[in-house]
Amino acid sequence: MSFWRKEVIGFALDHETRKQMDEQRAWIARDPSNPRPYYHLAQFCRMEGRQEEALGLLLEAVRLDDGLAEAHCSLAEIYAMREDYPAAWRHARRAEAAGEPRAVELLRQYKVAE
């Protein structure tokens, strides 16, 4: 990896990601009953490979709003990667019921048994 990509661009992206994560945490502190910052923070955690933290944040998001389709889609993806297919389908179906069919389509495409 080149110096520019690793030292300059990578540093700037890491800095911006940390900044965005801090903003989501501050939003949670201000409004802990809002599911959106939990969902957004979970996506940053997933990007950083912190799947356990992401899972907990996503579960909190859907606890606060069971109709948050994006969070159910992300949960379906995480559970599919863990080969917990019943949980993946459960969240995919909830996302579909909330108007987002992407997770169901993905599970069908990869022939994940229901």
N, C-alpha and C positions, 0 to 999 in steps of 0.2 A: 504494500500500500504506500502510496506516495506521501511525502511530508505534508503537502497541502491538504490532501484528503484526510489523513489521520490527525494531524496536529491542528489544523486550522478549521476545516469544515466539521470534522468530528467533534472538536471541542465546542464549536458554536451550536451544533445540534444537541449535544449533551446539555449544554447550558440552557437552551430553550426548552428542552424536555423537562428539566428540573424546575424551571420557572413555571411551566404549565401545570406540572404536578402540584407545586406549592399553591397555585391558584385554586386548583380543585380541592385541596385540603382546607384552604381558607373558606371556600364556599360551603364545604361540609360543616365546618365549625360555625358558620353564620346560620346555616339552614339545614340542620341534620335530618330533617324529614323529607328533603328533596332527593329523589333517586338519581337525578341527572349527574351530579358531580361524582357519585359513586361509580356510575357507569363510565364516565370519562376517565377517571383515575384508573379504573380497571384496565382500560385500553392501553394506557401508558405502561402499566405494570406488565401487561402481556407483551408489549414491544420489548421490554427489558428482560423477558424470560422469567418473570416473577409470577408464575402461574397460580401458586397457592394464594397469594395476596389478591390476585385478580379474581379468583374464584370467590373468595370471601366478600369482596366488594360487589361483585355481580349478584351474589345471593342476597346481599343487603338491598341492592337496588330493586330487585324483584319482590323482596319482602315489603318494601315501601310502596311499590306500584307494580302489581302483578301484570299489568297491561303494557309494560315497557318492552316492546317487541325486540328492540336492539339488544337489550340485556339477555333476553331469552335466547336469541340467536348466538350470542357469544358463549353463553353457558352450553348450548348444544354443541358448539365447536370444541370447547374444552372437554366436555364429557366424551365426545366421540374420540378425541385424541387419547383419552384415558381408557378407551374401550369399555366405557360404562354406557352401553347403548340404550338401555331402558331410560336412563336419565337424559341422554342426548335426545331421544325421541320425545320425552315428556316436555322438555324445553322447546324443542322444534315445533311441537303442536301448539304450545302456548303462544309462541311467536306467530305462528300461522293464524291462530284465532284472533290475534291482535292486528292482523293485516300484513304480516311480513312472512312470505312463504319461502324465503331464501334457505333457511336451515333444513326445512323438509325436502326441498329440491336437492340440496347437497347430499343429505343422507340417502335419498333415493338414487341419485347419480352414482354413489359409491356402493350401492346395493347393501346398505346396512339394514339388517333384519329388524323388523318392528317387534 
